[in-house]
Amino acid sequence: MENRLRTKLCYASGDIYGGGAFMIFSLLFMNFLVLVEGLPVVATTVIIFIGKLWDAVTDPIVGRISDKTRSRFGRRRIYFLIGIIPVYLSFVMLFYSFGIENVTAKIIYFTFSYMFFGTAFTIVMVPYNAILSDITSDYNERTSFTTVRMLFSGGASLLSAVIPSIIIKSIGSEHNGPLQIPGYLVMGLIFGALFAASWLVAFLGTKERGNLPEPEKITLKFWLSVFANKAYRNFLGIFFRFR
């Protein structure tokens, strides 16, 4: 019983990143680009749009790759380990431009940074969203795992809505502007380390069942057939508009 609780807590720790990083990005990234780095609003919109398009490409690819992966660490857990460094570096890069001053260069840099962040997010979160059925086949137990996960995600989101701003203003400045750059850097370093550590915990504390079935073969035609579904197209439109 104690070991199962430990497994649930370790599994749920992965969504510290899922809930926390998404909250920080949603609240601070555009303000950081416009008010601190001085980028035009149109440019920041383009950066985010390109990042979302990149997500749409990488998500199914990583999902398919993880389905086919077989390793001593399992087919999903291995990506928690692989993603630790990208998760840390990409989050720091979102909020630090390494002294770049040219506006065009900044736009290129932050476009790459956001795409890198999206890739790191995909590397860990796509396998994470799929791993639960590989941990247990019991419906009630999966529900229990999901409940603990939601508690961790909600708690991380709540803390991430408050603490980053305190760090930024304490180390940088109370007022939005270039003087907040050191605060954003420290915030990125602290939360990047926290998010990376959460995946190390998830990797070390979970274990997949053996003898998993081989993935079904999926053709490109079958993959693209989802776009014929009107409900899916509507959902995709909402996703791009509000994410």
Stockholm file with secondary structure:
# STOCKHOLM 1.0

chainA/1-243         MENRLRTKLCYASGDIYGGGAFMIFSLLFMNFLVLVEGLPVVATTVIIFIGKLWDAVTDPIVGRISDKTRSRFGRRRIYFLIGIIPVYLSFVMLFYSFGIENVTAKIIYFTFSYMFFGTAFTIVMVPYNAILSDITSDYNERTSFTTVRMLFSGGASLLSAVIPSIIIKSIGSEHNGPLQIPGYLVMGLIFGALFAASWLVAFLGTKERGNLPEPEKITLKFWLSVFANKAYRNFLGIFFRFR
#=GR chainA/1-243 SS CHHHHHHHHHHHHHHHHHHHHHHHHHHHHHHIIIIISCCCHHHHHHHHHHHHHHHHHHHHHHHHHHHHCCCTTCSSHHHHHHHHHHHHHHHHHHTCCTTCCCHHHHHHHHHHHHHHHHHHHHHHHHHHHHHHHHHCCCHHHHHHHHHHHHHHHHHHHHHHHHHHHHHHHHHTCSSSSGGGHHHHHHHHHHHHHHHHHHHHHHHHHCCCCSSCCCCCCCCHHHHHGGGGCHHHHHHHHHHHHHC
#=GC SS_cons         CHHHHHHHHHHHHHHHHHHHHHHHHHHHHHHIIIIISCCCHHHHHHHHHHHHHHHHHHHHHHHHHHHHCCCTTCSSHHHHHHHHHHHHHHHHHHTCCTTCCCHHHHHHHHHHHHHHHHHHHHHHHHHHHHHHHHHCCCHHHHHHHHHHHHHHHHHHHHHHHHHHHHHHHHHTCSSSSGGGHHHHHHHHHHHHHHHHHHHHHHHHHCCCCSSCCCCCCCCHHHHHGGGGCHHHHHHHHHHHHHC
//
